[in-house]
């Protein structure tokens, strides 16, 4: 690369113009609507309808047995003063902070590795995705065994190396970190597939041009790969955010929110309020707050990563 000349990628102003799309005519629109109708019916019955009902129930007091009693914003005012909800909100944020950086860094490195010309790369791709396709409850059971204080394989090797047994799930200081490791293990393969698809969508000509300009691998990574993977990075961030907020199965199986409230998340607290304490209105209020938080955070991260600008 000549001195004083900066290497530019298509993401820095030379991107191709978007193709113009043709609008459907009348008959094509009717056919498209006909194909969409079954999905719209299913979506309305099983998604939209229950969501609207849940929003209404959040303004009511209901214990499943009796009739609904409209109480206005009382459930939401109660949430503002509820210490357990504050703890669940904080724990959910910690899960997101602990899992997002490793999920982006390790899945990207794994994708770059498996995008090289090497033997058994297809085997590596399949093995990487296996944790994601496992049922979350099964994942929780497997890791419960691995984390066991007395018979777990992790403590077995720690003792072999001269260390002392770690209270993976029974210590309130370690439980949240231990579950975060399981979440990272579960989703790293899926994120790797997303990054791999993004890497394979980058033209080889860009890398060849950068080599001719004298760019090294680090410059290529910073000037070509990472900028062009920004939409994928945004998608991974969004999916991690949604998965973190909806985190339930592994926690329910591994810790059930404990020890104490050290791994209590918002969805876990929703389940406890609605289906163990039979406070359906209060549980629905938690659900509405979760929805609002998700929408706000996704809008915020899109603004930070400038996804809406198509960069």
C-alpha positions as CSV (number, residue, x, y, z in Angstrom):
1,X,0.0,0.0,0.0
2,X,1.6,3.4,-1.0
3,X,2.5,5.6,1.8
4,X,-0.1,8.2,2.7
5,X,-2.8,6.3,0.8
6,X,-5.6,4.7,2.8
7,X,-7.1,1.4,1.7
8,X,-10.9,1.8,1.1
9,X,-13.5,-0.9,1.1
10,X,-16.9,-0.9,-0.6
11,X,-18.4,-0.1,2.8
12,X,-16.6,3.3,2.7
13,X,-18.5,4.9,-0.1
14,X,-18.0,2.6,-3.1
15,X,-20.8,0.2,-2.4
16,X,-23.0,-0.8,-5.4
17,X,-26.3,0.9,-5.8
18,X,-29.3,-1.2,-4.6
19,X,-31.2,-2.9,-7.3
20,X,-34.6,-1.6,-8.1
21,X,-37.4,-4.0,-7.3
22,X,-40.6,-4.4,-9.4
23,X,-43.9,-4.0,-7.6
24,X,-46.5,-6.8,-8.0
25,X,-49.5,-6.3,-10.3
26,X,-53.1,-7.0,-9.1
27,X,-53.2,-10.7,-9.8
28,X,-49.8,-11.3,-8.4
29,X,-50.7,-9.4,-5.3
30,X,-53.8,-11.6,-4.8
31,X,-51.8,-14.8,-5.2
32,X,-49.2,-13.6,-2.7
33,X,-51.9,-12.7,-0.2
34,X,-53.5,-16.1,-0.7
35,X,-50.2,-17.8,0.2
36,X,-49.7,-15.5,3.2
37,X,-53.2,-16.0,4.5
38,X,-52.5,-19.3,6.4
39,X,-49.5,-17.8,8.2
40,X,-51.4,-14.7,9.0
41,X,-54.3,-16.7,10.5
42,X,-51.9,-18.8,12.6
43,X,-49.9,-15.7,13.7
44,X,-53.2,-13.9,14.7
45,X,-54.5,-16.9,16.7
46,X,-51.4,-18.0,18.4
47,X,-49.2,-14.9,18.6
48,X,-51.1,-11.6,18.1
49,X,-54.2,-12.6,20.0
50,X,-52.4,-13.9,23.2
51,X,-50.1,-10.9,23.1
52,X,-53.1,-8.5,23.1
53,X,-54.8,-10.5,25.8
54,X,-51.6,-10.5,27.9
55,X,-51.4,-6.7,27.7
56,X,-55.0,-6.4,28.9
57,X,-54.4,-8.9,31.7
58,X,-51.4,-6.9,32.9
59,X,-53.9,-4.2,34.0
60,X,-56.0,-6.7,35.9
61,X,-55.8,-8.9,39.0
62,X,-56.4,-12.5,38.2
63,X,-55.5,-15.8,40.0
64,X,-56.8,-18.1,37.2
65,X,-59.7,-19.4,39.3
66,X,-61.8,-16.2,39.6
67,X,-62.8,-13.5,37.2
68,X,-60.5,-10.7,36.0
69,X,-60.6,-7.5,38.1
70,X,-59.4,-4.3,36.4
71,X,-56.9,-2.5,38.6
72,X,-55.3,0.0,36.2
73,X,-51.5,0.5,36.6
74,X,-51.3,-1.1,40.1
75,X,-49.2,-4.0,38.8
76,X,-46.7,-1.7,37.1
77,X,-46.5,0.5,40.2
78,X,-45.8,-2.6,42.3
79,X,-43.0,-3.6,39.9
80,X,-41.2,-0.3,40.5
81,X,-41.1,-1.2,44.2
82,X,-40.4,-4.9,43.9
83,X,-36.9,-5.8,45.0
84,X,-37.0,-9.2,43.4
85,X,-37.8,-7.7,40.0
86,X,-34.9,-5.2,40.4
87,X,-32.6,-8.2,41.1
88,X,-34.0,-10.2,38.1
89,X,-33.4,-7.1,35.9
90,X,-29.9,-6.7,37.1
91,X,-29.1,-10.4,36.7
92,X,-30.5,-10.4,33.1
93,X,-28.2,-7.4,32.3
94,X,-25.2,-9.3,33.8
95,X,-26.0,-12.4,31.7
96,X,-26.0,-10.1,28.6
97,X,-22.7,-8.4,29.5
98,X,-21.0,-11.8,30.3
99,X,-22.1,-13.6,27.2
100,X,-22.1,-11.0,24.4
101,X,-18.3,-10.3,24.1
102,X,-17.2,-13.9,24.1
103,X,-20.0,-14.9,21.7
104,X,-18.9,-12.3,19.2
105,X,-15.2,-12.8,19.5
106,X,-15.0,-16.6,19.7
107,X,-17.7,-17.2,17.1
108,X,-16.0,-14.8,14.7
109,X,-12.6,-16.4,15.2
110,X,-14.1,-19.8,14.7
111,X,-15.8,-18.7,11.5
112,X,-12.6,-17.2,10.2
113,X,-10.8,-20.5,11.0
114,X,-13.4,-22.7,9.4
115,X,-13.5,-20.4,6.3
116,X,-9.9,-21.3,5.5
117,X,-8.8,-24.0,3.1
118,X,-8.1,-26.9,5.5
119,X,-8.9,-30.5,6.0
120,X,-12.0,-31.6,8.0
121,X,-13.4,-28.0,8.0
122,X,-16.9,-29.4,7.3
123,X,-16.6,-31.7,10.2
124,X,-15.6,-28.8,12.4
125,X,-18.7,-26.8,11.2
126,X,-21.0,-29.7,12.1
127,X,-19.4,-30.3,15.5
128,X,-19.7,-26.5,16.3
129,X,-23.4,-26.4,15.6
130,X,-24.3,-29.5,17.7
131,X,-24.7,-27.6,21.1
132,X,-27.2,-25.3,19.5
133,X,-29.5,-28.1,18.3
134,X,-29.6,-29.8,21.6
135,X,-32.7,-29.2,23.7
136,X,-31.9,-26.6,26.4
137,X,-33.2,-28.8,29.2
138,X,-30.8,-31.6,28.0
139,X,-28.0,-29.1,27.9
140,X,-28.8,-28.1,31.5
141,X,-28.8,-31.7,32.7
142,X,-25.4,-32.4,30.9
143,X,-23.8,-29.4,32.5
144,X,-25.3,-30.1,35.9
145,X,-23.4,-33.3,35.8
146,X,-20.2,-31.7,34.7
147,X,-20.6,-29.0,37.4
148,X,-21.4,-31.4,40.2
149,X,-19.3,-30.6,43.3
150,X,-18.4,-34.2,44.1
151,X,-18.7,-36.3,40.9
152,X,-18.4,-33.6,38.2
153,X,-15.8,-34.0,35.5
154,X,-14.6,-30.4,35.9
155,X,-13.8,-30.7,39.6
156,X,-12.3,-34.1,38.9
157,X,-9.6,-32.6,36.7
158,X,-9.2,-29.5,38.9
159,X,-8.4,-31.9,41.8
160,X,-6.0,-33.9,39.5
161,X,-4.1,-30.7,38.9
162,X,-3.8,-30.0,42.6
163,X,-6.7,-27.5,42.9
164,X,-9.7,-27.5,45.2
165,X,-13.3,-28.3,44.3
166,X,-15.2,-25.3,42.8
167,X,-18.8,-24.7,43.9
168,X,-20.0,-24.1,40.4
169,X,-23.7,-23.9,40.9
170,X,-24.0,-23.8,44.7
171,X,-22.1,-20.6,45.3
172,X,-23.9,-17.3,44.7
173,X,-20.7,-15.8,43.4
174,X,-20.1,-18.5,40.8
175,X,-23.6,-19.6,39.7
176,X,-24.3,-16.8,37.3
177,X,-20.9,-17.1,35.7
178,X,-21.3,-20.9,35.4
179,X,-24.7,-20.5,33.7
180,X,-23.2,-17.9,31.4
181,X,-20.5,-20.4,30.3
182,X,-23.3,-22.8,29.3
183,X,-25.1,-20.1,27.3
184,X,-21.9,-19.2,25.4
185,X,-21.3,-22.9,24.7
186,X,-24.8,-23.3,23.4
187,X,-24.9,-20.4,21.0
188,X,-21.3,-20.1,19.8
189,X,-21.9,-22.5,16.9
190,X,-25.0,-20.8,15.7
191,X,-23.3,-17.4,15.7
192,X,-20.4,-19.0,13.9
193,X,-22.7,-20.0,11.1
194,X,-24.0,-16.4,10.8
195,X,-20.4,-15.0,10.6
196,X,-19.4,-17.8,8.2
197,X,-22.2,-16.8,5.9
198,X,-21.1,-13.2,6.1
199,X,-17.5,-14.1,5.4
200,X,-18.5,-16.1,2.3
201,X,-20.5,-13.1,1.0
202,X,-17.4,-10.9,0.9
203,X,-15.8,-10.8,-2.6
204,X,-12.4,-12.5,-2.9
205,X,-11.4,-9.6,-5.2
206,X,-11.3,-7.2,-2.3
207,X,-8.8,-9.4,-0.4
208,X,-6.7,-9.8,-3.6
209,X,-6.8,-6.0,-4.1
210,X,-5.7,-5.4,-0.6
211,X,-2.8,-7.9,-1.0
212,X,-1.7,-6.0,-4.1
213,X,-1.8,-2.7,-2.1
214,X,0.4,-4.3,0.5
215,X,-2.1,-4.6,3.3
216,X,-1.2,-7.2,6.0
217,X,-3.7,-9.6,7.6
218,X,-4.6,-7.2,10.5
219,X,-5.2,-4.3,8.1
220,X,-7.4,-6.6,5.9
221,X,-9.3,-7.6,9.0
222,X,-9.9,-4.1,10.2
223,X,-10.5,-2.4,6.8
224,X,-12.5,-5.1,5.0
225,X,-13.7,-8.0,7.1
226,X,-15.1,-6.2,10.2
227,X,-16.8,-3.3,8.4
228,X,-18.5,-5.6,5.9
229,X,-19.6,-7.9,8.8
230,X,-21.2,-5.1,10.7
231,X,-24.8,-6.2,9.7
232,X,-24.0,-9.7,10.9
233,X,-22.5,-8.4,14.1
234,X,-25.7,-6.4,14.7
235,X,-27.8,-9.5,14.1
236,X,-25.7,-11.5,16.6
237,X,-26.0,-8.7,19.1
238,X,-29.8,-8.6,18.7
239,X,-30.2,-12.4,18.9
240,X,-28.0,-12.5,22.0
241,X,-30.0,-9.8,23.6
242,X,-33.3,-11.6,22.8
243,X,-31.9,-14.9,24.0
244,X,-30.6,-13.4,27.2
245,X,-33.8,-11.7,28.1
246,X,-35.7,-15.0,27.3
247,X,-33.2,-17.1,29.1
248,X,-35.2,-19.7,31.1
249,X,-34.7,-23.4,30.3
250,X,-31.1,-23.8,31.4
251,X,-31.6,-21.7,34.5
252,X,-34.8,-23.6,35.5
253,X,-33.0,-26.9,35.2
254,X,-29.6,-25.9,36.6
255,X,-30.3,-23.5,39.4
256,X,-34.0,-22.6,39.4
257,X,-33.0,-19.0,40.0
258,X,-30.7,-19.8,43.0
259,X,-28.7,-20.0,45.1
260,X,-31.0,-17.3,46.7
261,X,-31.7,-14.9,43.8
262,X,-28.2,-15.0,42.3
263,X,-29.4,-16.3,38.9
264,X,-33.0,-15.1,39.0
265,X,-33.8,-13.6,35.6
266,X,-36.9,-11.6,34.4
267,X,-38.4,-14.6,32.6
268,X,-37.7,-16.8,35.6
269,X,-39.5,-14.3,37.9
270,X,-42.3,-14.0,35.4
271,X,-42.8,-17.8,35.6
272,X,-42.7,-17.8,39.4
273,X,-45.2,-15.0,39.7
274,X,-47.7,-16.3,37.1
275,X,-47.5,-20.1,37.4
276,X,-46.3,-20.7,41.0
277,X,-47.9,-17.7,42.8
278,X,-50.9,-17.6,40.4
279,X,-50.6,-13.9,40.0
280,X,-51.4,-13.8,36.2
281,X,-51.9,-10.0,36.1
282,X,-48.6,-9.4,37.8
283,X,-46.8,-11.9,35.6
284,X,-48.3,-10.3,32.5
285,X,-47.1,-6.9,33.7
286,X,-43.5,-8.3,33.9
287,X,-44.0,-9.6,30.3
288,X,-45.0,-6.2,29.0
289,X,-42.0,-4.6,30.7
290,X,-39.7,-7.2,29.1
291,X,-41.2,-6.4,25.7
292,X,-40.7,-2.6,26.2
293,X,-37.1,-3.2,27.4
294,X,-36.3,-5.4,24.4
295,X,-37.7,-2.9,21.8
296,X,-35.8,0.0,23.4
297,X,-32.5,-1.9,23.6
298,X,-32.8,-3.2,20.0
299,X,-33.4,0.3,18.8
300,X,-30.5,1.6,20.8
301,X,-28.0,-1.1,19.5
302,X,-29.2,-0.5,15.9
303,X,-28.5,3.2,16.4
304,X,-25.1,2.5,17.8
305,X,-24.1,0.2,15.0
306,X,-25.8,2.4,12.4
307,X,-27.7,-0.5,10.9
308,X,-30.5,1.7,9.7
309,X,-28.1,3.7,7.5
310,X,-27.1,0.5,5.7
311,X,-23.4,0.9,6.6
